């Protein structure tokens, strides 16, 4: 680069401006003299912007649906012994079936108690104010969304079955049959007395409601 003479009458700032002007002029002259380089320099900002946009789009396509459909985390509201609600989404605890809220069972002495309500209260007390994280699963015996849910680092489905508040749903998974065997062996929760399987109770309830509806229609 050709040296720019420094005049005694100029200030240091004026000399710096002269150097910068000469540098820009030289660069522009080179770009005009080389059309390919001129085109590359002119288009580079647009190319960089396009590449960045494409990368962000690819990231959203890869991660967005997985995050939306894969996991949900937050405070939970207990609906019943195997259903919770997180951020407005109802989730059935994966692989288990607990008594319905209105369902009653019998103790070893034959006393009737609301086992469905007891299961829901136990689940609510165990979660407390903790954050629940659920990973979505495809199968749910009750229909809707099923999730493998953790609270305090513990699988809620396993916790409910181990303490006898729920049964393992073998038609969905065999993951909790061992916990159910432990609860039966130690006579915990439901196994301390007698009860109707929740699925059978629901079926009987639907049959009774259907029969009552038919009688009313007649």
C-alpha positions as CSV (number, residue, x, y, z in Angstrom):
1,X,0.0,0.0,0.0
2,X,1.3,3.5,-0.9
3,X,2.3,5.5,2.1
4,X,0.3,8.6,2.9
5,X,2.5,11.5,3.6
6,X,2.0,13.1,7.0
7,X,1.9,16.8,6.8
8,X,3.1,18.8,9.8
9,X,0.1,21.1,9.6
10,X,-2.3,18.1,10.0
11,X,-3.5,16.7,13.3
12,X,-3.1,13.0,14.2
13,X,-6.9,12.6,13.6
14,X,-6.7,14.1,10.1
15,X,-3.8,11.8,9.3
16,X,-5.8,8.7,10.5
17,X,-8.7,9.8,8.3
18,X,-6.5,10.1,5.3
19,X,-5.0,6.6,5.8
20,X,-8.5,5.1,6.2
21,X,-9.7,6.9,3.0
22,X,-6.8,5.6,1.0
23,X,-7.4,2.0,2.3
24,X,-11.1,2.1,1.3
25,X,-10.2,3.6,-2.1
26,X,-7.7,0.8,-2.7
27,X,-10.2,-1.9,-1.7
28,X,-12.9,-0.5,-3.9
29,X,-10.5,-0.2,-6.8
30,X,-9.5,-3.9,-6.4
31,X,-13.2,-5.0,-6.2
32,X,-14.1,-3.0,-9.3
33,X,-11.1,-4.5,-11.1
34,X,-12.2,-8.1,-10.0
35,X,-15.9,-8.7,-10.7
36,X,-16.0,-12.1,-9.0
37,X,-14.6,-10.7,-5.8
38,X,-17.0,-7.7,-6.0
39,X,-19.9,-10.0,-6.4
40,X,-18.8,-12.2,-3.5
41,X,-18.3,-9.2,-1.2
42,X,-21.7,-7.8,-2.2
43,X,-23.7,-11.1,-1.7
44,X,-21.9,-12.4,1.4
45,X,-24.3,-10.8,3.9
46,X,-27.3,-12.2,2.1
47,X,-25.7,-15.7,1.9
48,X,-24.8,-15.6,5.6
49,X,-28.3,-14.6,6.5
50,X,-29.8,-17.4,4.3
51,X,-27.5,-20.0,5.8
52,X,-28.3,-18.9,9.4
53,X,-32.1,-19.0,8.6
54,X,-31.9,-22.5,7.1
55,X,-29.9,-23.8,10.1
56,X,-32.4,-22.4,12.5
57,X,-35.3,-23.9,10.5
58,X,-33.6,-27.3,10.5
59,X,-33.1,-27.1,14.3
60,X,-36.8,-26.3,14.8
61,X,-37.8,-29.2,12.6
62,X,-35.6,-31.6,14.5
63,X,-36.2,-30.5,18.0
64,X,-39.5,-28.6,18.0
65,X,-41.9,-31.5,17.6
66,X,-39.9,-33.8,19.9
67,X,-40.0,-31.2,22.7
68,X,-43.7,-30.5,22.2
69,X,-44.8,-34.1,22.1
70,X,-42.0,-35.7,24.1
71,X,-42.0,-34.3,27.6
72,X,-44.0,-31.9,29.8
73,X,-42.8,-30.6,33.2
74,X,-44.3,-28.4,35.9
75,X,-46.5,-28.4,39.0
76,X,-49.2,-31.1,38.9
77,X,-52.8,-31.3,40.0
78,X,-54.0,-34.8,40.9
79,X,-57.3,-35.7,39.3
80,X,-57.5,-39.3,40.6
81,X,-55.1,-42.1,41.6
82,X,-53.6,-42.5,38.1
83,X,-54.4,-39.1,36.4
84,X,-52.6,-35.8,36.9
85,X,-52.8,-32.5,35.1
86,X,-49.7,-30.5,34.1
87,X,-50.1,-27.1,32.4
88,X,-53.6,-27.9,31.5
89,X,-52.8,-31.3,30.0
90,X,-54.3,-34.4,31.5
91,X,-51.9,-37.3,31.7
92,X,-52.6,-40.9,32.7
93,X,-49.8,-42.4,34.7
94,X,-48.2,-45.0,32.4
95,X,-48.7,-48.7,33.0
96,X,-51.0,-48.6,36.1
97,X,-54.7,-48.6,36.9
98,X,-56.0,-47.1,40.2
99,X,-59.4,-47.2,41.7
100,X,-61.8,-44.5,40.5
101,X,-62.6,-41.7,42.9
102,X,-66.1,-42.9,43.6
103,X,-65.0,-46.5,44.0
104,X,-65.2,-48.2,47.4
105,X,-63.2,-51.2,48.7
106,X,-63.3,-53.3,52.0
107,X,-60.7,-53.6,54.7
108,X,-59.7,-57.0,56.1
109,X,-62.4,-56.6,58.7
110,X,-65.0,-55.9,56.0
111,X,-65.3,-52.2,56.6
112,X,-66.0,-50.2,53.5
113,X,-63.8,-47.3,52.6
114,X,-63.3,-45.0,49.6
115,X,-60.2,-46.6,48.2
116,X,-60.3,-44.4,45.0
117,X,-60.2,-41.2,47.1
118,X,-57.5,-42.6,49.3
119,X,-55.3,-43.4,46.3
120,X,-55.7,-39.8,44.9
121,X,-54.9,-38.3,48.3
122,X,-51.8,-40.5,48.6
123,X,-50.6,-39.4,45.2
124,X,-51.2,-35.8,45.9
125,X,-49.4,-35.9,49.2
126,X,-46.4,-37.7,47.6
127,X,-46.1,-35.1,44.8
128,X,-46.7,-32.1,47.2
129,X,-45.4,-28.9,45.7
130,X,-42.7,-30.7,43.6
131,X,-42.2,-30.5,39.9
132,X,-43.5,-33.4,37.9
133,X,-41.8,-34.3,34.6
134,X,-43.7,-36.7,32.2
135,X,-42.3,-38.4,29.1
136,X,-45.1,-39.3,26.8
137,X,-46.0,-42.9,26.0
138,X,-48.2,-44.1,23.3
139,X,-50.4,-46.6,25.2
140,X,-53.0,-45.8,27.8
141,X,-55.5,-48.3,29.2
142,X,-57.9,-45.4,29.9
143,X,-57.3,-43.7,26.6
144,X,-55.8,-40.2,26.0
145,X,-52.3,-39.2,26.8
146,X,-50.2,-41.6,28.9
147,X,-46.9,-40.5,30.5
148,X,-44.0,-41.9,32.4
149,X,-44.0,-39.3,35.2
150,X,-41.3,-38.6,37.8
151,X,-41.5,-36.5,41.0
152,X,-38.6,-36.1,43.4
153,X,-36.6,-38.4,41.0
154,X,-39.0,-41.3,41.5
155,X,-41.4,-43.0,39.0
156,X,-44.9,-42.2,40.2
157,X,-46.4,-45.3,38.6
158,X,-43.9,-47.5,40.5
159,X,-44.5,-45.7,43.7
160,X,-48.3,-46.1,43.5
161,X,-48.1,-49.8,42.7
162,X,-45.5,-50.6,45.3
163,X,-47.7,-49.1,48.0
164,X,-50.8,-50.9,46.9
165,X,-52.7,-47.8,45.7
166,X,-52.8,-49.0,42.1
167,X,-52.6,-52.2,40.0
168,X,-50.1,-52.9,37.2
169,X,-51.8,-52.7,33.7
170,X,-50.4,-55.8,32.2
171,X,-52.1,-55.2,28.8
172,X,-50.0,-52.0,28.5
173,X,-46.6,-53.0,30.0
174,X,-45.2,-55.6,32.3
175,X,-42.9,-53.0,33.9
176,X,-44.8,-52.9,37.2
177,X,-45.7,-56.5,37.9
178,X,-42.8,-56.9,40.3
179,X,-43.9,-54.0,42.4
180,X,-47.4,-55.4,42.4
181,X,-46.1,-58.7,43.6
182,X,-44.3,-56.9,46.5
183,X,-47.5,-55.0,47.5
184,X,-49.5,-58.3,47.4
185,X,-46.9,-60.1,49.5
186,X,-46.8,-57.4,52.1
187,X,-50.6,-56.8,52.0
188,X,-50.2,-53.1,51.4
189,X,-53.0,-50.7,50.3
190,X,-55.7,-52.5,48.3
191,X,-54.2,-55.9,49.1
192,X,-54.8,-55.5,52.8
193,X,-58.5,-56.1,52.1
194,X,-60.8,-57.0,49.2
195,X,-61.5,-54.9,46.2
196,X,-62.9,-55.0,42.6
197,X,-60.4,-54.4,39.8
198,X,-60.8,-50.8,38.6
199,X,-61.5,-51.9,35.0
200,X,-64.2,-54.3,36.2
201,X,-65.7,-51.6,38.4
202,X,-65.9,-49.2,35.5
203,X,-67.5,-51.8,33.3
204,X,-70.1,-52.6,35.9
205,X,-70.7,-48.9,36.4
206,X,-71.3,-48.4,32.6
207,X,-73.6,-51.4,32.5
208,X,-75.7,-50.1,35.4
209,X,-75.9,-46.6,33.9
210,X,-76.9,-48.1,30.5
211,X,-79.6,-50.2,32.3
212,X,-80.9,-47.2,34.2
213,X,-81.1,-45.2,31.0
214,X,-83.0,-47.9,29.2
215,X,-85.5,-48.2,32.1
216,X,-86.1,-44.4,32.0
217,X,-86.7,-44.5,28.3
218,X,-89.3,-47.2,28.7
